[in-house]
Amino acid sequence: MLKSFTIETNTRDEMVEVTSLVQDFVSKNNIKDGALIVYCPHTTAGVTINENADPDVKRDMIRRFDEVYPWHHSLDRHLEGNTAAHMKASTVGPSQQIIVNNGKLLLGTWQGIYFCEFDGPRTRTFYVKAL
């Protein structure tokens, strides 16, 4: 079972929580137990699981990514000028695995699933595959 999701991002760097979309996929497909892969097919975006209680976590993460991977660097040679976005996406990674138990995503109390945009705004796709 595979589902494609399309989302719109609004800024260059953005973490969009997609937990409810993924849980809806589980519920609508009556998945009781197993695992999911949430996958991003873009080289300048990724997927992570992190805290969803305090919005400062997202802001701090984006700020720290910018500190480590500044958008403009005098030695970057990539013609599109988005080397930082590629670095951030490689750091976050393209996918996450989530266990499904009794029809619910097995996430910690403070955890959410995030689509991480690093070269927006854009129309993006991510996939959820049930295993």
C-alpha positions in Angstrom: 0.0 0.0 0.0 1.5 3.3 -1.1 0.1 6.8 -1.0 1.5 10.0 -2.4 0.9 13.3 -0.6 1.4 16.8 -2.1 2.1 19.8 0.1 2.9 23.5 -0.4 5.7 25.0 1.5 5.7 28.8 2.1 9.3 29.7 2.9 12.9 28.7 2.0 13.3 26.7 5.3 10.3 25.2 6.8 9.3 22.2 8.9 5.8 21.1 8.1 4.2 18.6 10.5 2.6 15.8 8.6 1.8 13.4 11.5 -2.0 13.8 11.1 -1.7 13.0 7.4 0.2 9.8 8.1 -2.1 8.8 10.9 -5.1 9.3 8.6 -3.5 7.0 6.0 -3.2 4.4 8.7 -6.8 4.8 9.9 -8.3 4.9 6.4 -6.5 1.8 5.3 -7.3 -0.1 8.5 -3.7 -0.8 9.2 -3.5 -2.3 12.7 0.1 -3.5 13.1 3.2 -3.1 11.0 5.5 -0.4 9.9 5.5 2.6 7.6 8.2 4.3 5.6 7.7 8.1 5.1 9.9 9.0 2.1 10.8 12.3 0.4 12.0 12.0 -3.2 13.6 15.5 -3.3 17.3 16.4 -2.9 16.7 19.6 -1.1 14.1 18.4 1.4 13.8 15.6 3.9 11.8 13.9 6.6 12.5 13.8 10.4 10.8 12.9 13.6 11.2 15.5 16.4 9.4 17.4 19.1 5.9 18.7 18.2 5.0 20.4 21.5 7.1 23.6 21.5 7.3 25.5 18.1 10.6 27.0 19.2 12.2 23.6 18.5 11.5 24.0 14.8 12.7 27.6 14.8 15.9 26.6 16.7 16.6 23.7 14.3 16.2 25.9 11.2 18.4 28.6 12.8 21.1 26.0 13.7 21.0 24.5 10.2 21.6 27.9 8.8 24.5 28.4 11.1 26.1 25.1 10.1 25.2 25.5 6.4 25.0 29.2 5.5 23.1 29.9 2.3 25.9 31.9 0.8 29.5 30.5 0.9 32.3 31.9 -1.2 33.6 28.4 -2.0 30.3 26.9 -3.2 30.4 26.1 -6.9 26.9 24.6 -7.5 25.3 26.7 -10.2 21.8 26.7 -8.7 23.2 28.3 -5.5 21.4 26.0 -3.2 24.3 23.9 -1.8 23.1 24.7 1.7 19.7 23.1 0.9 21.4 19.9 -0.3 23.6 19.8 2.8 20.6 20.2 5.1 18.6 17.6 3.3 21.5 15.1 3.5 21.8 15.8 7.2 18.1 15.2 7.9 17.8 12.3 5.5 15.1 11.3 3.0 13.0 8.9 5.1 11.8 7.7 8.5 10.4 4.4 9.7 7.5 4.4 12.1 5.9 1.4 13.8 2.1 1.0 13.8 0.7 -0.6 16.9 -3.1 -1.2 17.4 -3.9 1.2 14.5 -1.8 4.1 15.9 1.6 5.5 15.0 4.0 4.5 17.8 5.5 7.9 18.5 6.7 9.3 21.8 4.6 11.8 23.7 6.3 14.8 22.2 7.1 13.4 18.8 5.8 14.4 15.4 6.7 13.7 11.8 8.0 16.6 9.8 8.5 17.3 6.1 11.6 19.5 6.1 11.8 22.1 3.3 15.2 23.6 2.6 14.8 25.2 -0.8 11.2 26.6 -0.9 8.7 27.8 -1.3 7.7 24.8 -3.5 5.1 22.2 -4.3 6.5 19.0 -2.8 5.6 15.3 -2.7 6.2 12.7 -0.1 5.2 9.1 0.1 4.0 6.8 2.8 4.4 3.0 2.2 2.9 0.4 4.6 4.9 -2.6 5.3 
